[in-house]
Amino acid sequence: MDFVHFLSSHMLDPATGGKRLYADSVEQAVHAEACGYDGVAVPEHHLQNLLLVPSPLQLAVKIAAHTERVRILTSICQLPLRDMRVFAGEVVQAQALCDGRLMLGVGKGAFATETERMGVPFDQTKPRFEESLAVLEALLTREEVSWQGTYYDFPALTVMPRPEDPIPLMLGVMAPPGIEGAAAKGYHIQTTPLSAAHGVLESQVDAFYRGKARGPGGNRLSLQRGVFLVKSEAHRRRMVDLAQTYYSSFDNVFGGAGIVDAGIARPLPRTQTADELGENLLFCRKDEMIDRLAHYAELGIDEVIVTSIFGQPQAETLEMMSRLSTEVLPHLKPLTRKVA
């Protein structure tokens, strides 16, 4: 099982500024490589302070310039917000500048508050994504492409430069029917249960393997989950409280009221208690962490995208990454799905 560090990029304090925010992300990426992580993942969000990376490809290129080995995933690029004729060229350029280490995760977007402020109604994001994905794949794999569709209509053109390295595609999907359908088509999948219980995670994994069984095979499942290796029960309680505060803002923009005050997602009361949240996320000590992640491997999760930033200081994040890499990951990286 592989491990990827998620570059959460929260600007919880607006005084932080973009220079510090992205310097911290690059420092985490460099540290992830030094710790033996397999990759780093770059989010994309706009117009609010959570997961704030307006240009994931730009950050990917910056990270590639400071690392040598780690894969760099986008998690995820929102296709409905872009023109694929421009984006395809940007992807090819980014892959060249990343020395072939880019894995392109794409999706329809998750926050109505940002898509609608950019003129894309949230109920249109799925059909826009589906056509955009088809256009993008055509532009990346064929020299001359023309198109007549609902959202694109253009005569023959060629994206330049042409790709020299493979550009693997991962689809970001959360709903089990969507996961199953995409896996059946052979796509790599990124998914997450967010703060939901383990049963939701299992339903996502089961959907992937149902789809994969009908498809060409060879595709992988990456699952994002909140993970923090704690030192004590008091440490765990503190991290759960930080996560509960974070999710009070996240839930607002993810399917909630979408109230954003001058770029800051407003914290709103949650129906999920802090105790329930703490049970669902992997905030635990070494032995429990190894056991729970080993179960992920048994389920067939190929790669865990480790989300570990909930408002703690940068130094604490880096220190936890070091402990996770020495105390936990060596027990898990060789593990694979058990065949019945």
Phi and psi in degrees as a GROMACS rama.xvg file:
@    title "Ramachandran Plot"
@    xaxis  label "Phi"
@    yaxis  label "Psi"
@TYPE xy
-95.8559  161.631  ASP-2
-133.043  133.607  PHE-3
-125.656  133.197  VAL-4
-88.8568  126.841  HIS-5
-88.7687  124.88  PHE-6
-88.1728  85.3252  LEU-7
-63.9952  -34.4657  SER-8
55.7457  52.6497  SER-9
-89.4747  134.659  HIS-10
-106.281  70.5016  MET-11
-66.1312  -30.3458  LEU-12
-110.869  112.341  ASP-13
-57.8252  -22.7919  PRO-14
-69.2167  -12.9826  ALA-15
-57.7509  -47.4231  THR-16
81.9096  155.772  GLY-17
-67.1556  -34.3826  GLY-18
-61.2804  -47.2053  LYS-19
-68.6876  -40.4623  ARG-20
-57.5312  -48.8587  LEU-21
-82.5316  -25.8456  TYR-22
-63.3774  -40.1474  ALA-23
-62.0801  -41.304  ASP-24
-63.0768  -43.362  SER-25
-64.8849  -41.3202  VAL-26
-61.3396  -41.0103  GLU-27
-63.8276  -39.5961  GLN-28
-64.9307  -43.8743  ALA-29
-62.6811  -41.8286  VAL-30
-67.1474  -38.0339  HIS-31
-58.9577  -43.27  ALA-32
-63.5838  -43.5254  GLU-33
-63.4428  -31.5293  ALA-34
-82.3457  -7.94424  CYS-35
92.1946  11.3217  GLY-36
-61.3169  153.457  TYR-37
-81.5432  -24.6266  ASP-38
-167.325  178.546  GLY-39
-130.908  153.04  VAL-40
-123.399  136.134  ALA-41
-113.466  121.163  VAL-42
-79.8213  177.354  PRO-43
-140.31  121.085  GLU-44
-151.671  158.636  HIS-45
-133.919  153.087  HIS-46
67.0431  11.4633  LEU-47
-157.122  166.534  GLN-48
-88.8117  1.23377  ASN-49
-100.579  133.009  LEU-50
54.5023  43.2613  LEU-51
-82.8266  90.0662  LEU-52
-134.427  94.4119  VAL-53
-66.217  -27.0357  PRO-54
-131.828  88.0726  SER-55
-63.0437  -33.9857  PRO-56
-66.7119  -36.416  LEU-57
-63.1882  -45.375  GLN-58
-66.3776  -36.6011  LEU-59
-58.9329  -43.022  ALA-60
-65.2185  -40.9058  VAL-61
-60.3737  -44.9589  LYS-62
-63.4212  -41.5865  ILE-63
-60.1957  -32.9674  ALA-64
-70.2659  -17.8454  ALA-65
-111.735  3.03042  HIS-66
-132.563  170.695  THR-67
-125.985  -23.7544  GLU-68
-123.876  -42.3432  ARG-69
-61.2766  142.009  VAL-70
-71.0715  150.018  ARG-71
-121.941  111.316  ILE-72
-98.626  141.666  LEU-73
-94.0125  136.537  THR-74
-144.627  73.6068  SER-75
-132.943  161.348  ILE-76
-78.8946  130.35  CYS-77
-89.556  100.528  GLN-78
-64.7172  -35.9357  LEU-79
-62.8994  -15.6155  PRO-80
-90.494  1.03785  LEU-81
-127.894  158.553  ARG-82
-91.7693  120.051  ASP-83
-64.524  -25.2213  MET-84
-66.8276  -34.4004  ARG-85
-80.1659  -45.348  VAL-86
-63.4995  -38.5531  PHE-87
-58.911  -43.3624  ALA-88
-65.1944  -37.8333  GLY-89
-64.7104  -37.9779  GLU-90
-64.9533  -45.6359  VAL-91
-61.1572  -44.5272  VAL-92
-61.395  -45.2639  GLN-93
-63.1357  -41.1508  ALA-94
-63.0047  -39.2462  GLN-95
-64.2617  -43.476  ALA-96
-74.1681  -20.0803  LEU-97
-91.9453  8.72361  CYS-98
57.2773  34.7074  ASP-99
79.5802  12.6305  GLY-100
-96.4239  3.17667  ARG-101
-81.6476  133.198  LEU-102
-116.91  119.296  MET-103
-89.9195  104.669  LEU-104
-90.5345  129.582  GLY-105
-132.342  155.771  VAL-106
-166.022  -172.682  GLY-107
-92.961  -9.36633  LYS-108
95.8516  155.259  GLY-109
-122.362  -16.2093  ALA-110
-111.339  109.018  PHE-111
-60.7908  -31.2675  ALA-112
-61.7479  -26.9284  THR-113
-93.7226  -41.7295  GLU-114
-63.7943  -41.1056  THR-115
-70.54  -30.2888  GLU-116
-73.9497  -11.9255  ARG-117
-102.461  11.5258  MET-118
84.9979  14.664  GLY-119
-115.046  102.484  VAL-120
-56.197  138.641  PRO-121
-62.27  -30.8319  PHE-122
-74.1897  -6.10375  ASP-123
-99.3867  -6.41945  GLN-124
-64.7285  -35.3093  THR-125
-67.3271  -53.0026  LYS-126
-64.1966  -34.5184  PRO-127
-63.4232  -42.0597  ARG-128
-62.271  -45.9175  PHE-129
-60.7068  -44.1585  GLU-130
-70.7827  -39.105  GLU-131
-61.1935  -41.4401  SER-132
-61.7708  -44.0792  LEU-133
-62.265  -41.7824  ALA-134
-64.3505  -45.8458  VAL-135
-59.9119  -46.8616  LEU-136
-62.5601  -38.917  GLU-137
-63.7675  -44.6833  ALA-138
-65.7053  -32.2999  LEU-139
-82.9234  -18.6441  LEU-140
-115.078  -15.8504  THR-141
-122.899  145.14  ARG-142
-73.0457  -50.6503  GLU-143
-107.163  119.991  GLU-144
-130.604  127.871  VAL-145
-120.131  160.736  SER-146
-150.503  138.495  TRP-147
-133.993  109.493  GLN-148
-148.445  -163.858  GLY-149
-74.8161  -40.5808  THR-150
-110.645  -16.5514  TYR-151
-127.855  138.563  TYR-152
-152.51  104.309  ASP-153
-151.57  151.496  PHE-154
-76.7663  176.871  PRO-155
-58.471  134.574  ALA-156
-151.618  164.461  LEU-157
-128.263  124.031  THR-158
-73.8683  131.067  VAL-159
-125.632  147.089  MET-160
-71.6668  166.502  PRO-161
-79.8468  150.761  ARG-162
-62.5018  137.251  PRO-163
-105.682  -23.5376  GLU-164
-115.497  153.276  ASP-165
-59.0094  144.943  PRO-166
-119.011  88.131  ILE-167
-65.2479  140.831  PRO-168
-108.274  135.397  LEU-169
-122.574  138.646  MET-170
-101.18  131.695  LEU-171
-87.1581  111.327  GLY-172
-140.019  138.133  VAL-173
-109.769  -36.5809  MET-174
-74.8573  131.278  ALA-175
-52.7875  -42.2479  PRO-176
-60.4438  -38.8484  PRO-177
-67.6615  -39.3497  GLY-178
-61.219  -46.5576  ILE-179
-61.4374  -44.3966  GLU-180
-64.7623  -42.051  GLY-181
-69.8081  -38.5523  ALA-182
-65.3623  -35.7323  ALA-183
-64.0865  -25.4037  ALA-184
-86.4878  -2.00315  LYS-185
93.9704  7.91488  GLY-186
-77.3799  143.217  TYR-187
-65.6827  149.099  HIS-188
-124.906  133.843  ILE-189
-108.383  131.439  GLN-190
-145.78  172.895  THR-191
-160.272  141.543  THR-192
-87.7739  2.32472  PRO-193
53.6038  -122.622  LEU-194
-96.4734  8.89351  SER-195
-74.7116  169.654  ALA-196
-72.2714  167.914  ALA-197
-59.8701  -31.4787  HIS-198
-61.5783  -33.4851  GLY-199
-65.5506  -44.0359  VAL-200
-57.5394  -46.5345  LEU-201
-62.055  -37.1498  GLU-202
-66.5909  -33.6933  SER-203
-69.3112  -42.7447  GLN-204
-64.8881  -44.4714  VAL-205
-60.0575  -40.7029  ASP-206
-62.7446  -41.1476  ALA-207
-59.3302  -46.8394  PHE-208
-74.0738  -27.7674  TYR-209
-64.2867  -44.8569  ARG-210
-67.2989  -44.3575  GLY-211
-59.6193  -35.2473  LYS-212
-63.5919  -25.0409  ALA-213
-93.9013  -6.90103  ARG-214
-105.823  -166.674  GLY-215
-75.3742  -14.637  PRO-216
82.7204  175.367  GLY-217
87.195  -6.51275  GLY-218
-88.3461  155.906  ASN-219
-119.288  156.285  ARG-220
-113.849  120.5  LEU-221
-109.103  129.957  SER-222
-123.931  125.857  LEU-223
-91.6841  134.07  GLN-224
-150.892  146.678  ARG-225
-67.9949  121.241  GLY-226
-135.682  128.512  VAL-227
-150.109  120.009  PHE-228
-81.2887  109.392  LEU-229
-96.0472  163.958  VAL-230
-101.474  -20.2874  LYS-231
-160.316  170.726  SER-232
-64.9963  -37.5066  GLU-233
-64.2567  -38.7482  ALA-234
-64.3992  -42.9471  HIS-235
-61.5788  -42.981  ARG-236
-63.1017  -39.9216  ARG-237
-64.1342  -43.2044  ARG-238
-67.322  -37.2981  MET-239
-63.2427  -41.4147  VAL-240
-63.6668  -40.425  ASP-241
-62.917  -42.7222  LEU-242
-65.3471  -38.499  ALA-243
-63.4638  -40.6566  GLN-244
-63.8057  -43.7938  THR-245
-60.8084  -47.6534  TYR-246
-68.2302  -20.8412  TYR-247
-66.2898  -27.4698  SER-248
-87.8566  -40.788  SER-249
-61.0288  -46.364  PHE-250
-60.8159  -28.9623  ASP-251
-61.0279  -44.3307  ASN-252
-92.5164  -16.8433  VAL-253
-100.26  89.8762  PHE-254
78.1188  4.78  GLY-255
-101.958  -151.13  GLY-256
-68.3884  -24.6838  ALA-257
70.328  37.6636  GLY-258
-90.7148  115.619  ILE-259
-124.626  119.853  VAL-260
-102.369  105.751  ASP-261
49.4762  45.932  ALA-262
89.0338  -3.57299  GLY-263
-108.579  119.083  ILE-264
-66.5348  122.714  ALA-265
-72.6724  131.346  ARG-266
-70.1743  132.025  PRO-267
-126.895  155.597  LEU-268
-58.936  143.851  PRO-269
-106.205  148.925  ARG-270
-82.2254  -27.4038  THR-271
-79.6105  130.346  GLN-272
-76.8381  162.006  THR-273
-61.6056  -37.0597  ALA-274
-63.2977  -42.3166  ASP-275
-64.4489  -42.5861  GLU-276
-60.7703  -45.1003  LEU-277
-62.3682  -32.32  GLY-278
-70.1826  -35.1108  GLU-279
-77.9647  -40.6844  ASN-280
-79.9882  160.802  LEU-281
-94.1051  71.9403  LEU-282
-107.175  96.4099  PHE-283
-158.686  174.151  CYS-284
-87.3402  176.519  ARG-285
-51.0887  -56.9945  LYS-286
-63.9851  -43.3078  ASP-287
-65.4749  -38.7209  GLU-288
-61.4965  -44.8509  MET-289
-61.5071  -44.2868  ILE-290
-63.3457  -44.4743  ASP-291
-70.7934  -38.9039  ARG-292
-72.325  -31.6607  LEU-293
-62.3737  -36.31  ALA-294
-64.5311  -36.9855  HIS-295
-58.6283  -43.9226  TYR-296
-62.8951  -41.0344  ALA-297
-63.6208  -35.125  GLU-298
-66.7494  -25.7257  LEU-299
109.908  17.6014  GLY-300
-76.4551  116.65  ILE-301
-75.3917  -29.22  ASP-302
-151.591  131.044  GLU-303
-101.69  122.943  VAL-304
-91.1701  107.338  ILE-305
-83.5216  113.522  VAL-306
-100.666  115.207  THR-307
-135.074  12.2797  SER-308
-112.326  113.573  ILE-309
-131.494  17.7486  PHE-310
117.345  0.457339  GLY-311
-76.0913  162.449  GLN-312
-62.5618  154.974  PRO-313
-56.447  -42.7577  GLN-314
-60.5253  -36.4621  ALA-315
-69.2646  -36.7291  GLU-316
-61.7131  -48.8789  THR-317
-64.1532  -39.5295  LEU-318
-65.4836  -40.5232  GLU-319
-64.5096  -41.2228  MET-320
-58.585  -41.3936  MET-321
-62.9372  -45.5593  SER-322
-66.0558  -41.0452  ARG-323
-60.3581  -39.7388  LEU-324
-71.0732  -30.7062  SER-325
-94.4254  -32.3311  THR-326
-96.3307  -24.734  GLU-327
-120.46  -52.0051  VAL-328
-59.3802  -36.7372  LEU-329
-59.3342  -25.5013  PRO-330
-78.6188  -15.22  HIS-331
-117.899  -28.6807  LEU-332
-58.6444  -34.1372  LYS-333
-75.6249  -10.2669  PRO-334
-76.372  144.535  LEU-335
-136.649  171.862  THR-336
-59.942  133.896  ARG-337
-81.6343  131.971  LYS-338
-91.5258  126.679  VAL-339
